[in-house]
Amino acid sequence: MKARKSGAVAIFIGVLLIVVFAVGLIVQKNPSALMTKYRYDFALEQFCAFCANWWLPAGIIGIPLFLISLITSLVRESKEKE
């Protein structure tokens, strides 16, 4: 039971880091991609700035973390079915 929870947490953290990677990459290539023309949103601007600063480490850590956690979870599930 404890291993399942830790696997789910690792998958969630991996997905969260992948989202930071994707948003940061988009904002790095086109800074006004997520901003609206006639509305200012401070929280969105701060989130985009954070993602733009940390997109590379988030991708380096998040993608392998997600894939490894997903594969180990699938292997564990297939072993439990047998």
N, C-alpha and C positions, 0 to 999 in steps of 0.2 A: 504494500500500500504506500509506503513512504517513497519507494523508487518511482512510482507513477507520478506522485506529486512533484518530485524533483525533476522528472522528465518534462512535465507540463510547464513548470516554471522556466526551465531552460528553453523550451520551444517558444514560450511567450516572450522572453527576453530577446531571443533571436529575431522574432518577428518585429519587435519594437525597434531593435537596432537596424533591421532592414528598412523599416519605414523612415528612420532618421537618415539612412544612407540614400534612399530614393529621393526624399524631399531635398536633402542637401545637394545632391547631384543636379536636380532640376533647378534649384535656386542658383547654384554655381554657374550653370550654363546660361540661364535667363533670369536675372534677378527680379523681374516684374511678373514672372509667370503665375504666381499664386496671389498677387495683389489685385484688388479691384480698382477701377479707375476713379470712382467718385466717393470712395469710402476708405477711411483709415481704421485699421484694426491693430492696436498695439500688441496684443497677445500673438496674433499671427505673424507680425513682423519680428517679434522676439523669438518665436519658434523657428522661423525661417533663418534668422541669424544664427541661432544655436546649431541648426542642422547644417548650415553652410560652413560652420567652423569645425564640426566634428563628423562630417560625412565619410571621410576616408577611414578613420579608425573604426567607426561604426560598421562600415561594410567589411573591413578586414576581420573584425571580431564576430559580427552578427551572422554573416552568411555561413561560415563553417559551423558556428554554434548551432544554428537552426538545422542545417543538414545533418550534422552528427546526432543531435538530439532526436530528430525525426527518424533517422535510420535505426538508432538504438531502440526507440519506442516501437517501431514496426517489428523489429526482430524479437523484442520481448513479447509483443502481442502474438506473434506467430508461434513462439515457443509455448505460450500459455494455452493456445488452442489445441496443441498436440497432446 
